[in-house]
Amino acid sequence: MGLMDGKVVVVTGGGRGIGRSHCLHFAAEGAKVVVNDLGIEVKSGTDGSGRTQPIDEKDTSVADQVVKEITDGGGEAIADHSDLSTFAGGKTLIDKALAEYGRVDSLINNHGTLTIMRIDELDEEKVRRELAVHIIGYLGTTKAVWQSMIDRGGGTIVNTGSGFGGGGPGLAAYMAAKAGVFALTRDTAYEGAEFGIRCNSLTPAARTRLSVPYWGDDQTEDWDPKWASRIALFLASNLSEGITGRQISLTAPGDSTREWVIASRVTTIDVDWTPELLAERIDDVFEPVEPPRIRRVPTLSEPA
């Protein structure tokens, strides 16, 4: 018996990297998988340069190749090549899944882009694209699957945050989009509770065509996407029953996990707060957290 026997799972961005790993893991656990990927290509600098951005070239065959891997292994899967930066694309994807399999038990929102731009390089069109792919994209697929999950008495949604952490040089637009993913995850959990729809997110650290140019080949050597897929399986399956509105952070090489939250500690005083009093009591306000692992960050130098 597999964790997802008889279940239908939609994985967005399933043609490469973390998404491909998700698709193969869910199929191995008995799921019927809808592999979505538009096949957007990327332009990157040298490893560790910190430079990467999507370009207007596509290879839709990447989704087909994952489907072939699954079906060759005896599993069930179909491919979809919808552009999920619009609500229309999300609806097309979910309609295809429902037409083929009649249900969607789990939606894994994994698609994304990464455009590295320093603050002085921010381009409005590129920023809008980052927000559209992540925010419009995740909301669009969620909206499209919502009523069918309600009609079936529930379902699970797993959104993908970012293992890049709180940020880094050149990540302003990307992390703004991923912070939005965390916010929409929590609200989706609130709205879905009465219908049995659970929504959580994970923040993976994985070796992909996007992470290597940023962190470098040496720092990503042990970042196997399978660790992220195991968390996705946990959150999508009945093993996480009762858990919703949470975000799990994965630390490569898969040896530790933690909840990533916007924590709050309430500190009161007998008089009004002033900047001086805040300075005196700031340690009482901040939630104690472990310092992040020290990594070499890129200089964002231009490719040679």
C-alpha positions in Angstrom: 0.0 0.0 0.0 1.3 3.4 -1.0 0.6 6.7 0.8 -1.3 8.0 -2.1 -3.0 4.9 -3.5 -5.9 5.8 -5.7 -5.4 9.5 -5.3 -5.1 12.1 -8.1 -2.3 14.6 -7.6 -1.6 17.7 -9.8 2.0 18.8 -9.7 2.8 22.2 -11.3 6.3 22.8 -12.6 6.7 19.1 -12.6 9.1 18.7 -15.5 12.4 19.5 -13.9 14.1 19.7 -10.5 11.9 19.6 -7.4 8.7 19.2 -9.4 10.0 16.2 -11.3 11.1 14.6 -8.0 7.6 15.3 -6.6 6.0 13.6 -9.6 8.1 10.5 -9.3 7.7 10.2 -5.6 3.9 10.6 -5.7 3.7 8.1 -8.5 5.8 5.6 -6.5 3.3 6.0 -3.7 0.4 5.0 -6.0 -0.9 8.4 -7.1 -2.2 9.2 -10.6 -0.1 12.3 -11.5 -0.9 15.3 -13.7 2.5 16.7 -14.7 2.2 20.4 -15.5 5.2 22.2 -17.0 5.4 25.0 -19.6 9.0 24.2 -20.1 10.4 27.7 -19.6 14.1 27.9 -20.2 16.5 30.0 -18.1 19.6 32.0 -18.8 22.3 31.7 -16.1 25.7 33.0 -15.4 28.5 30.8 -14.1 28.0 28.7 -11.0 27.9 30.9 -7.9 27.7 34.1 -9.9 24.1 34.7 -8.7 22.8 35.4 -12.2 19.7 33.7 -13.6 16.5 34.7 -15.3 13.8 33.1 -17.4 13.9 33.6 -21.2 11.2 33.4 -23.9 12.1 29.9 -24.9 10.1 26.8 -24.0 10.6 23.0 -24.0 7.2 21.5 -23.3 8.7 18.0 -23.8 10.0 18.1 -20.2 6.5 17.3 -18.8 6.1 14.5 -21.4 9.4 13.0 -20.4 8.3 12.8 -16.8 5.0 11.2 -17.8 7.0 8.6 -19.8 9.2 7.8 -16.8 6.1 7.2 -14.7 4.2 5.1 -17.2 7.2 3.1 -18.1 7.4 2.2 -14.5 3.8 1.0 -14.4 2.2 4.2 -13.0 -0.5 6.5 -14.4 0.2 10.1 -15.5 -0.7 12.7 -18.1 1.1 15.9 -19.1 -0.2 19.5 -19.2 1.6 22.5 -20.7 -0.6 25.3 -19.4 0.9 28.7 -18.6 0.0 29.3 -15.0 0.8 33.0 -14.8 -3.0 33.6 -15.5 -6.2 32.3 -13.9 -7.2 31.0 -17.3 -4.1 28.7 -17.4 -4.9 27.4 -13.9 -8.4 26.6 -14.9 -7.3 24.8 -18.1 -4.9 22.6 -16.0 -7.5 21.6 -13.4 -10.2 21.1 -16.0 -7.9 18.7 -17.8 -7.2 16.8 -14.6 -10.9 16.5 -13.8 -11.8 15.4 -17.3 -9.1 12.7 -17.3 -9.5 11.4 -13.7 -12.7 12.9 -12.3 -11.1 14.3 -9.2 -8.2 16.1 -7.7 -7.2 15.0 -4.2 -4.0 17.0 -3.9 -2.7 20.1 -5.6 1.1 20.7 -5.4 1.9 24.3 -6.4 5.5 24.1 -7.3 6.0 26.2 -10.5 8.1 29.3 -10.3 10.7 31.6 -11.8 13.8 33.3 -10.4 15.0 36.6 -11.8 18.0 37.9 -10.0 18.0 41.7 -9.9 19.8 44.1 -7.6 17.6 46.9 -6.3 19.0 49.4 -8.8 18.3 46.9 -11.6 14.7 46.2 -10.8 12.6 46.1 -14.0 8.9 46.5 -13.5 7.9 44.0 -16.2 10.2 41.4 -14.7 8.9 42.1 -11.2 5.3 41.7 -12.5 6.3 38.4 -14.0 7.7 37.1 -10.8 4.5 38.1 -9.0 2.3 36.7 -11.7 3.9 33.3 -11.8 3.9 32.8 -8.0 0.9 34.8 -6.7 -1.5 34.8 -9.6 -0.3 31.3 -10.5 -0.9 29.8 -7.1 -4.1 31.6 -6.5 -5.4 30.6 -9.9 -4.8 26.9 -9.5 -6.3 27.0 -6.0 -9.4 28.8 -7.2 -9.8 26.4 -10.1 -9.6 23.3 -7.9 -11.6 24.8 -4.9 -15.2 23.8 -5.8 -14.3 20.3 -6.8 -12.5 19.7 -3.5 -15.5 21.1 -1.6 -17.8 18.8 -3.5 -15.6 15.8 -2.6 -15.4 16.8 1.1 -11.9 18.1 1.1 -8.4 17.8 -0.3 -4.9 19.0 0.3 -2.9 21.9 -1.2 0.9 22.2 -0.8 2.5 25.4 -1.8 6.2 25.9 -2.4 8.0 28.7 -0.6 11.7 29.3 -0.9 14.7 27.7 0.8 16.7 30.8 -0.1 15.6 32.0 3.4 14.9 35.5 4.3 16.6 36.9 1.3 20.0 37.6 -0.3 21.6 39.9 -2.8 19.4 40.2 -5.9 16.4 38.4 -4.4 14.1 41.3 -3.6 11.4 40.5 -6.3 11.6 36.8 -5.9 11.4 36.8 -2.1 8.5 39.3 -2.2 6.6 36.8 -4.3 7.5 33.9 -2.0 6.4 35.9 1.1 3.1 36.2 -0.7 3.0 32.5 -1.1 3.3 32.1 2.7 0.5 34.6 3.2 -1.9 33.0 0.8 -1.2 29.6 2.3 -2.4 30.7 5.7 -5.5 32.4 4.3 -6.3 29.4 2.2 -6.0 27.2 5.3 -8.5 29.5 7.1 -11.0 29.5 4.3 -10.6 25.8 3.6 -11.0 24.5 7.2 -14.8 24.3 7.1 -14.7 22.3 3.9 -12.0 19.8 4.9 -9.4 21.5 2.6 -5.9 21.7 4.2 -3.2 24.0 2.9 0.4 24.0 3.9 3.7 25.1 2.4 7.3 23.9 2.3 10.5 25.8 1.8 12.9 23.5 0.1 16.6 23.7 -0.4 17.4 21.6 -3.5 20.0 21.4 -6.2 18.3 22.7 -9.3 19.1 24.7 -12.4 18.1 27.8 -10.4 19.9 27.2 -7.1 23.3 26.2 -8.5 24.0 29.5 -10.4 23.2 31.3 -7.1 24.8 29.3 -4.4 27.4 27.5 -6.5 28.1 23.9 -7.4 30.0 23.1 -4.2 27.4 24.5 -1.7 24.5 22.6 -3.4 26.2 19.3 -3.8 24.1 17.5 -1.1 20.8 19.3 -1.8 18.9 16.3 -3.1 15.3 17.3 -4.2 14.0 14.0 -2.7 14.0 15.6 0.8 11.6 18.2 -0.4 9.4 15.5 -2.0 9.2 13.6 1.2 7.9 16.7 3.0 5.4 17.2 0.2 4.2 13.6 0.5 3.8 14.1 4.2 1.8 17.3 3.8 -0.4 15.9 1.0 -1.2 12.6 2.6 -3.3 11.5 5.6 -0.2 11.4 7.7 -0.5 15.1 8.2 -4.2 15.0 9.1 -5.2 18.0 11.2 -2.2 20.1 10.1 -3.0 23.2 8.1 -1.7 26.7 7.7 1.8 25.7 8.5 5.1 26.1 6.6 7.9 23.6 7.0 11.5 24.5 6.3 13.9 21.9 5.0 17.6 22.1 5.7 19.8 20.3 3.3 21.1 17.6 3.2 17.7 16.5 4.7 18.9 16.1 8.2 16.8 18.7 9.9 13.4 20.4 9.5 11.7 23.2 11.4 8.5 25.2 11.1 9.0 28.5 9.5 6.5 31.0 11.0 5.9 34.7 11.5 6.3 34.4 15.3 5.0 36.9 17.8 5.6 37.4 21.5 3.4 39.9 23.3 5.2 42.2 25.7 3.3 44.8 27.7 4.3 47.8 29.8 2.4 50.1 32.2 3.0 53.2 30.1 3.1 54.0 26.4 5.8 52.6 24.3 8.5 55.0 23.2 11.5 54.4 20.9 13.7 54.4 24.0 11.6 51.8 25.9 11.5 49.7 22.8 15.2 49.7 22.6 15.5 48.6 26.2 12.9 45.8 25.9 13.6 44.7 22.3 14.9 41.3 23.4 11.5 40.6 25.1 9.8 41.4 21.8 11.8 39.3 19.4 11.2 35.5 19.2 14.5 33.7 19.8 15.5 31.9 16.6 18.5 29.9 15.6 21.0 31.8 13.4 20.9 30.7 9.8 23.7 28.6 8.5 26.5 30.7 7.0 26.7 30.3 3.3 28.8 32.1 0.7 26.5 34.5 -1.1 27.1 35.7 -4.7 28.5 39.0 -5.6 26.1 39.3 -8.6 29.0 40.0 -10.9 28.1 40.0 -14.6 29.0 36.9 -16.6 32.4 37.1 -18.3 
